Amino acid sequence: MSKVDQARVGLATLLMGSVMLTAASAWAEGNLTKVASFEHQVTGVTVAKDGRMFVNFPRWSEDAPVSVAELKDGKPVAYPDDEWNSWRNAKKDEVDPKNHFVCVQSVVADGQDRLWVVDAAAPAMGAVVKDGAKLVGIDLKTSKVVKTIPFDTSTVMQASYINDVRISPDGKTAFLTDSGAEGALIVVDIDSGSAKRVLSGHPTTMPDKSVTVAYDGKALRRPDGRGVEFSADGIALSPDGKMLYWQAIKGKTLYSIPTDALTGWATASFVPELLSDRTLGSKIVTVGENGPADGLLISKKDGRMYVSSPQDNAVKVRDLAGTNSGLTTLVQDPQLRWPDTFSEGPDGAIYVTTSHIQDSADYKAGAPITLPSELWAIKPGQDEVTGSAGSR
């Protein structure tokens, strides 16, 4: 082959590689599809078996006009009705917190066609409103509240902030995280409505002092200088319901425990020692390091764990079946301003909210009280992103 021919082949190869790289990059960016934009700060999202989608808006910087909403034609509509959503901080002395949403942090649909609403009842992440902390179950077929489980002060303390929830496949047990001043897990027997607070203040549920949560290249701090202090936050349940996972946002380590270690206490034969830190601590497994993370989800389709990485504007995945497999970046995009909560649709699509915590008035002096936010979809059947996103 002549030098001219060699040059032509080399140029063709280079151009082809460039075209393939450009196509791959465009395809990778296409992973992320905006589903909805909101005028207010969103945190939770869930997709029911029939594809209906629900979101929630906490009362953090703003006295949000709606707490729980169903998305209809991409627009949030108060759910289950206007009355449950009629609480306003300014009307605290007029509205009963027992049967109104005070400050909702998350929503999760279960396999029994119920929507579970976690009401932290702590506007601005401050003191818990008396009689407000609760877990509310709504029948998705009738859109009627069928179960309200209030939490007493031994379960949800004054400095608590109950965060996220997972429901066992049989619909009988709920597992929640408390990301407040004293981190914990909360286990609820749904039939009886009784609850137990476990691993309260345990190292696995508390912030890691060695970790600094950063954003945009600097430590994320409130205007008065305080850093992120969130305790146990992200929570995930294996599809078979046998293993529970959690971690703190101000943390890096993912932990797990068999769920049978946390249940059974509602029976007369239960021995209290079984829920002691010593007993439970011996059953906790250190799964690996995620770095600071917020939302966790284990896919029912492929068994992988999805991890939100607010510091990196990214969604990552962990192969739980692998050994020391670490994390792989699925999608990384500057539009992912604090990826927060996940849900999986019936078609396997992964949905994630962006709550823009770093852009809020809580952490950014001069920021507007009303904080726009988004809901995104990552479509199934797409491999991990490489190149600019890389693997981490």
ZAKE-964227 format. One record per residue (C-alpha): residue in one letter; y, z, x. Coordinates in Angstrom, 2 decimals. Each point is the difference from the previous one (the first is absolute). Example, Ala and Ser with C-alpha at 12.3 -4.5 7.8 and 13.67 -1.06 7.14 Angstrom:
REM residues 2
residuo; py; pz; px
A; -4.50; 7.80; 12.30
S; 3.44; -0.66; 1.37
END
This chain:
REM residues 392
residuo; py; pz; px
M; 0.00; 0.00; 0.00
S; 3.39; -0.96; 1.36
K; 2.78; 2.52; 0.54
V; 1.87; -1.59; -2.91
D; -3.00; 0.43; -2.30
Q; -0.47; 3.56; 1.20
A; 3.65; 0.70; -0.78
R; -0.40; -1.51; -3.47
V; -3.07; 2.13; -0.71
G; 1.77; 3.09; 1.28
L; 3.03; -0.71; -2.17
A; -2.19; -0.62; -3.05
T; -1.87; 3.25; 0.61
L; 3.26; 1.87; 0.41
L; 1.44; -1.48; -3.19
M; -3.19; 0.67; -1.94
G; -0.01; 3.60; 1.21
S; 3.62; 0.33; -1.00
V; -0.70; -1.39; -3.47
M; -2.97; 2.31; -0.44
L; 2.03; 3.01; 1.13
T; 2.86; -0.89; -2.34
A; -2.38; -0.51; -2.90
A; -1.79; 3.26; 0.77
S; 3.30; 1.87; 0.18
A; 1.18; -1.45; -3.30
W; -3.35; 0.81; -1.58
A; 0.12; 3.54; 1.37
E; 3.47; 0.58; -1.39
G; -1.30; -1.26; -3.33
N; -2.29; 3.06; -0.20
L; 2.88; 1.91; -1.52
T; 1.17; -0.93; -3.49
K; 2.74; 1.83; -1.87
V; -1.22; 1.04; -3.42
A; 3.06; 1.86; -1.28
S; 3.38; 1.36; 1.05
F; 1.39; 3.24; -1.39
E; 3.49; 1.42; -0.30
H; -1.30; 3.46; 0.83
Q; -2.22; 1.59; 2.65
V; -3.68; -0.54; -0.72
T; -2.92; 1.87; 1.56
G; -3.27; -0.31; -1.92
V; -1.85; -3.02; -1.32
T; -3.36; -0.45; -1.70
V; -1.88; -2.87; -1.59
A; -2.36; 0.70; -2.91
K; -3.37; -1.70; -0.50
D; 1.57; -2.47; -2.41
G; 2.72; -0.96; 2.48
R; 2.86; 1.97; -1.58
M; 2.34; 1.37; 2.63
F; 1.86; 3.31; 0.06
V; 2.62; 1.42; 2.37
N; 2.01; 3.19; 0.26
F; 3.46; 1.01; 1.16
P; 0.51; 3.51; 1.44
R; 3.21; 1.99; -0.38
W; 0.96; 0.28; 3.66
S; 3.51; -1.20; 0.79
E; 0.53; -1.17; -3.55
D; -0.62; 1.34; -3.50
A; -2.14; -3.04; -0.82
P; 0.24; -1.27; -3.60
V; -3.77; -0.61; -0.27
S; -2.84; 1.92; 1.67
V; -3.11; -2.01; -0.95
A; 0.04; -3.65; -0.99
E; -2.36; -2.82; -0.86
L; 0.95; -3.35; 1.50
K; 0.46; -2.64; -2.66
D; 1.10; -3.42; 1.18
G; 0.95; 1.66; 3.27
K; 2.29; 2.53; -1.70
P; -0.62; 3.76; -0.28
V; -0.37; 1.33; -3.55
A; -0.15; 3.78; -0.59
Y; -3.60; 1.20; -0.42
P; -1.63; 1.42; -2.05
D; 3.28; 0.24; -1.94
D; 3.68; 0.80; 0.29
E; -0.46; 3.65; -0.93
W; -2.25; 0.86; 2.96
N; 2.59; -1.71; 2.20
S; 3.05; 1.71; -1.52
W; 0.39; 2.78; 2.57
R; 3.27; -0.01; 1.88
N; 0.92; 2.54; 2.66
A; 3.29; 0.60; -1.79
K; -1.93; 0.94; -3.15
K; -2.38; 2.41; 1.72
D; 0.87; 2.81; -2.41
E; -0.58; -2.22; -3.04
V; -3.28; -1.81; 0.73
D; -3.45; 1.63; 0.18
P; -1.55; -0.73; 3.42
K; -3.49; 0.54; -1.39
N; 0.02; -3.25; -1.97
H; 2.50; -2.14; 1.89
F; -0.17; -1.67; 3.40
V; 2.27; 1.96; 2.37
C; -0.52; -1.62; 3.40
V; -3.00; -2.32; 0.15
Q; -1.42; -0.82; 3.41
S; -3.05; -2.15; -0.73
V; -2.07; -1.75; -2.66
V; -3.70; -0.91; 0.21
A; -2.25; -1.73; -2.55
D; -3.63; 1.15; -0.02
G; -3.28; -1.62; -1.02
Q; 0.15; 1.60; -3.45
D; 3.12; -1.96; -1.01
R; 2.34; 2.93; 0.49
L; 3.28; 0.06; 1.87
W; 0.54; 3.19; 1.99
V; 3.59; 1.01; 0.73
V; 0.81; 2.48; 2.77
D; 3.15; 1.90; -0.94
A; 1.18; 1.91; 3.07
A; 2.85; 1.35; -2.17
A; 2.19; 0.51; 3.07
P; 3.12; -2.17; -0.30
A; 1.55; -0.80; 3.39
M; -3.19; 1.51; 1.48
G; 1.55; 3.39; -0.67
A; -1.30; 2.95; -2.01
V; -2.76; -0.70; -2.50
V; 1.29; 0.17; -3.57
K; -1.76; 2.84; -1.84
D; -2.90; -1.30; -2.14
G; 0.65; -3.55; 1.21
A; -2.73; -0.62; 2.60
K; -2.89; -1.73; -1.72
L; -2.58; -2.78; -0.09
V; 0.30; -2.12; -3.14
G; -2.75; -2.28; -1.33
I; 0.86; -2.92; -2.28
D; -2.54; -2.07; -1.92
L; 0.76; -3.60; 0.95
K; -1.52; -1.35; -3.20
T; 2.27; 2.03; -2.29
S; 2.86; 0.81; 2.41
K; -0.24; 3.63; -1.13
V; -0.04; 3.10; 2.20
V; -3.51; 1.47; -0.25
K; 0.06; 2.63; 2.71
T; 2.69; 2.13; 1.61
I; -1.10; 2.26; 2.84
P; 2.75; 2.45; 1.00
F; -0.04; 1.56; 3.46
D; 0.79; 3.68; 0.39
T; 1.92; 1.48; 2.94
S; -3.18; 0.83; 1.90
T; -0.90; -3.69; 0.06
V; 3.43; -1.64; 0.25
M; 2.36; 2.37; 1.75
Q; 3.78; 0.09; -0.07
A; 0.24; -2.05; 3.20
S; -2.79; -2.40; -0.98
Y; 0.33; -3.71; -0.58
I; -3.21; -1.40; -1.47
N; -0.23; -3.56; 1.14
D; -2.90; -2.33; -0.68
V; -3.28; 0.15; -1.90
R; -3.46; -1.54; -0.05
I; -2.47; 0.26; -2.86
S; -3.77; 0.21; 0.48
P; -2.04; -2.97; -1.31
D; -1.39; 2.12; -2.84
G; 3.53; 1.00; -1.04
K; -0.75; 3.73; 0.26
T; 1.89; 1.01; 3.15
A; 3.48; -0.65; 1.33
F; 1.00; 0.46; 3.64
L; 3.69; 0.39; 0.89
T; 2.06; 0.56; 3.12
D; 2.87; 2.46; 0.32
S; 2.55; -1.31; 2.49
G; 2.35; 2.97; -0.38
A; 0.85; 2.76; 2.46
E; -3.59; 1.24; -0.02
G; -2.31; -2.97; -0.09
A; -3.23; 0.16; -1.99
L; -2.57; -1.83; -2.05
I; -0.30; 0.75; -3.70
V; -3.27; -0.56; -1.85
V; 0.03; -0.23; -3.80
D; -2.93; 0.33; -2.38
I; 1.31; -2.40; -2.66
D; -2.19; 1.15; -2.89
S; 0.98; 3.66; 0.28
G; 3.49; -0.66; 1.34
S; -0.47; 2.59; 2.75
A; 1.16; -0.64; 3.57
K; -0.54; 1.39; 3.49
R; 2.35; -0.16; 2.97
V; -1.92; -0.42; 3.27
L; 0.79; -0.37; 3.70
S; 3.47; 1.37; -0.73
G; 1.94; 0.11; 3.27
H; -3.05; -1.27; 1.88
P; 0.75; -2.07; 3.14
T; -1.49; -3.10; -1.66
T; 2.42; 0.17; -2.94
M; 3.13; 1.01; 1.94
P; 2.49; -2.11; 1.98
D; -0.82; -0.72; 3.64
K; 2.86; 1.40; 2.08
S; -0.78; -2.43; 2.81
V; 0.74; -3.01; -2.25
T; 3.46; -1.46; -0.59
V; 0.32; -2.40; -2.91
A; 2.24; -2.83; 1.14
Y; 1.65; -2.94; -1.71
D; 2.05; -2.88; 1.34
G; -0.56; 1.31; 3.51
K; 1.22; 3.54; -0.50
A; -1.21; 3.27; -1.47
L; 0.31; 0.14; -3.77
R; 2.25; 2.92; -0.87
R; 2.01; 1.29; -2.92
P; 3.79; -0.01; 0.32
D; -0.11; 3.69; 0.98
G; -2.40; -0.77; 2.87
R; -3.29; 1.06; -1.54
G; -2.94; -2.27; 0.70
V; -2.88; -1.01; -2.26
E; -2.07; 3.04; -0.97
F; -2.52; -1.39; -2.49
S; -3.42; 1.66; 0.04
A; -3.24; -1.41; -1.50
D; 1.02; -3.15; -1.83
G; -2.25; -3.06; 0.11
I; -3.37; 0.47; -1.68
A; -2.97; -2.30; -0.54
L; -3.41; 0.28; -1.61
S; -3.04; -2.02; 0.96
P; -1.17; -2.34; -2.81
D; -3.10; 2.12; -0.56
G; 2.14; 3.13; -0.24
K; -1.87; 1.80; 2.76
M; 2.67; 0.16; 2.70
L; 3.67; 1.02; -0.21
Y; 2.57; -1.02; 2.64
W; 3.55; 1.24; 0.61
Q; 2.76; 0.35; 2.57
A; 3.58; 1.20; 0.40
I; 2.90; -2.46; 0.29
K; 1.32; 2.04; 2.92
G; -3.36; -0.33; 1.62
K; -2.28; -2.53; 1.60
T; -3.50; 1.18; -0.79
L; -2.17; -1.05; -2.92
Y; -2.45; 2.62; -1.28
S; -2.91; -0.06; -2.43
I; -2.29; 2.42; -1.79
P; -3.00; -0.47; -2.34
T; 1.19; 0.48; -3.56
D; -3.00; 2.14; -0.88
A; 1.53; 2.65; 2.28
L; 3.01; 0.16; -2.33
T; -1.69; -0.03; -3.40
G; -2.33; 2.22; -1.99
W; 2.35; 2.99; -0.10
A; 0.39; -0.23; -3.78
T; -3.60; 1.25; -0.43
A; -0.90; 3.64; -0.46
S; -2.22; 0.00; 3.09
F; 2.75; -1.16; 2.38
V; 0.57; 2.08; 3.14
P; 3.75; 0.21; 0.90
E; -0.77; 0.00; 3.73
L; -1.01; -3.66; -0.33
L; 3.68; -0.94; -0.38
S; 1.25; 2.09; 2.90
D; 1.76; -1.69; 2.90
R; -2.85; 1.05; 2.28
T; -2.69; -1.61; -2.16
L; 1.96; -3.14; -0.84
G; 1.33; -0.33; 3.54
S; -3.54; -0.31; 1.32
K; -0.53; -3.03; -2.24
I; 3.21; -1.89; 0.84
V; -0.41; -3.13; 2.12
T; 2.73; -1.49; 2.17
V; -0.27; -3.69; -0.88
G; 2.57; -1.42; 2.41
E; 3.70; -0.45; 0.63
N; 2.20; -2.00; -2.38
G; 3.35; 1.10; 1.34
P; 2.57; 1.03; -2.63
A; -1.23; -1.42; -3.31
D; 0.82; 0.37; -3.66
G; -2.34; -1.78; -2.44
L; -3.79; -0.25; 0.40
L; -2.46; -2.04; -2.05
I; -3.67; -0.89; 0.38
S; -0.77; -3.40; -1.50
K; -2.81; -0.18; -2.53
K; -0.49; -3.63; 1.02
D; -0.49; 0.29; 3.76
G; -0.11; 3.76; 0.74
R; 2.83; -0.17; 2.51
M; 2.83; 2.52; 0.08
Y; 3.54; -1.30; -0.45
V; 2.64; 2.04; 1.81
S; 3.76; -0.28; -0.46
S; 1.92; 0.21; 3.27
P; 3.66; 0.64; -0.83
Q; 1.07; 0.05; 3.64
D; -1.29; -3.52; 0.54
N; 0.91; -1.59; -3.35
A; -3.70; -0.66; -0.24
V; -3.23; 0.30; -1.92
K; -3.02; 0.65; 2.18
V; -3.74; 0.21; -0.63
R; -2.78; 2.19; 1.34
D; -3.65; -0.99; -0.14
L; -1.61; 3.28; -1.04
A; -3.46; -1.41; 0.66
G; 0.84; -0.71; 3.64
T; -0.07; 2.39; 2.94
N; 3.35; 0.72; 1.63
S; 1.26; -3.25; -1.51
G; 3.59; 1.19; -0.24
L; 2.67; -1.78; -2.02
T; 0.74; -3.68; -0.40
T; 3.31; -1.27; -1.32
L; -0.49; -1.93; -3.22
V; 3.62; -0.87; -0.65
Q; 3.26; 0.96; 1.71
D; 3.31; -1.00; -1.49
P; 3.55; 1.41; 0.16
Q; 0.07; -0.15; -3.80
L; -2.56; 2.83; -0.07
R; 2.63; 2.74; 0.07
W; -2.21; 3.08; -0.13
P; -3.25; -1.29; -1.49
D; -0.95; 2.91; -2.21
T; -2.86; -0.15; -2.50
F; -2.97; -2.36; -0.48
S; -2.08; -1.18; -2.91
E; -2.75; -2.59; -0.28
G; -0.04; -2.55; -2.80
P; -3.13; -1.23; -1.83
D; 0.16; -3.20; 2.08
G; 0.05; 1.93; 3.28
A; 3.72; -0.47; 0.63
I; 1.60; 2.97; 1.74
Y; 3.33; 1.17; -1.41
V; 2.48; 2.11; 1.95
T; 3.38; 1.45; -0.86
T; 2.91; 0.22; 2.41
S; 1.97; 3.17; -0.67
H; 2.72; -0.50; 2.65
I; 0.00; 3.69; 0.91
Q; 1.86; -0.68; 3.25
D; 2.74; -1.80; -1.97
S; 0.48; 2.78; -2.55
A; 2.88; 2.45; -0.23
D; -2.47; 2.71; 1.04
Y; -0.21; -1.49; 3.49
K; 2.97; -2.32; 0.32
A; 3.51; 1.33; -0.26
G; 2.14; -2.06; -2.33
A; -2.94; -1.78; -1.64
P; 0.35; -0.71; -3.73
I; -1.76; 2.39; -2.35
T; -1.67; -2.88; -1.84
L; -2.59; -1.50; 2.34
P; -1.55; -3.42; -0.75
S; -3.69; -0.34; 0.87
E; -2.93; -2.39; -0.39
L; -3.65; -0.54; -0.83
W; -2.04; -2.41; 2.14
A; -3.44; -1.59; -0.14
I; -2.31; -0.87; 2.87
K; -2.51; -2.54; -1.24
P; -3.75; 0.33; 0.70
G; -2.01; -2.17; 2.35
Q; 2.58; -0.10; 2.79
D; -0.85; 1.16; 3.48
E; 2.02; 2.35; 2.14
V; 3.21; -1.28; 1.44
T; 0.15; -0.66; 3.71
G; 2.76; -1.34; 2.19
S; 3.37; 1.62; -0.67
A; -1.50; 2.72; -2.18
G; -2.81; 0.71; 2.40
S; -2.70; 2.62; -0.18
R; 0.85; 3.63; 0.52
END
